[in-house]
């Protein structure tokens, strides 16, 4: 949903995600929960052939 800050080595904090989420909700005209994106990301990793234990560690 939101790309890492720099070269997959820096990530957003929960507070930043919440601040980014509001304008996105306004732009798309729909409210959503951040955990929905997390679940979808995990499922995409599994569907693309990644090992379930590896996905679990990443999540």
QUIPESUL-V237159 format. One record per residue. PHI is phi in whole degrees, -180 to 180 (NA if undefined). NEAR is the number of other C-alpha atoms within 12 Angstrom. Layout:
BEGIN
PHI/NEAR + PHI/NEAR
END
This chain:
BEGIN
NA/18 + -121/19 + -70/13 + -60/14 + -65/12 + -141/10 + 45/8 + 59/10 + -110/9 + -126/10 + -127/15 + -76/19 + -82/13 + -60/12 + -64/12 + -67/16 + -58/22 + -64/18 + -68/15 + -75/19 + -65/25 + -58/19 + -65/16 + -65/19 + -60/16 + -66/13 + -68/11 + -90/11 + 72/11 + -149/12 + -88/14 + -148/18 + -103/17 + -61/23 + -65/16 + -64/13 + -67/17 + -65/20 + -63/17 + -63/16 + -61/21 + -61/24 + -66/19 + -62/16 + -62/20 + -65/19 + -62/13 + -87/12 + 100/13 + -74/17 + -67/16 + -59/17 + -65/13 + -64/13 + -62/20 + -60/16 + -66/10 + -65/14 + -77/17
END
